[in-house]
């Protein structure tokens, strides 16, 4: 199955997935498909955390997420 006939034309891509995110598997599949087509991909995974965890006060890894998100955006824009 192919999401798009143009996956090989994607720019560098940064993907974040979380262990309790209903979109986790979609992000994992997209990462693999892009890598198979030669697209440069960086990804970070936050085990056990829900979608949009960084918006919830007091949840672990929020500060780390912000730092890695900034690094990922810089990498994509290089």
N, C-alpha and C positions, 0 to 999 in steps of 0.2 A: 504494500500500500504506500502511496506517495501523497504527502500533504500538498505538494506543489511540484510542478515540472521545473521550477526555477530555483530550487533550493541551493544549487551550486553558485548562483549569482548573488546570494546574500552577502552583506558586508560582515566584517567581524561582529560577533554577537556575544553578549554577556547574559547569562541565564542564572536566575536564583530559584532554587527549589527548597521546599520545606517538607519535613516528614509527615505532617498532618494537614497538608494542603491538598484539596481535591484536584488541583492542577499539577501536582507533583509528577505524575507519570507522563503527562503531556510535555512538560519541560525536559524530562529525561529522554523521551523519544525524539523530540526536536533536536536536542544536543547531539545525539548519536547520528541522526540523519544528516545534519549539517556537517559534522566531522567526516562522515563517509564520503561527502561530496567535496571535501577539501577546504571547507570554510573554517577559519580560525574561530575557536569558541573557548570562552572561559566560563566556568560555572562555580557556584558556591552552593553548598547544601547545608541546611540547618535541621538536624535530626530532631524529631519530636515537637517541632514548632508549627503553629498554624499559619495559614495565609494571612498576610499583613500583620504579622506578630510585632513588627517594629512600631506600630501605631498604638500598642497597648502598654501602658506604663507598668514598669516593674518586671517585664519579661526579659529573661536572660538573652544575651547576644545582640541586644538592640544597638549598643554602641559599636560593636564589631561589624554589624550589618552596615551601618552608616559609613564606616571606614572602607569596607570592601566594595560597597556600591560606588563610592567615589573613585576608588581605584579602577573598578570595572568600567566606569564611564570614561575615565581618562584613557584607558587602554583602547576602548572602541574608537575614541576620537583621534588617536595618534595616527 
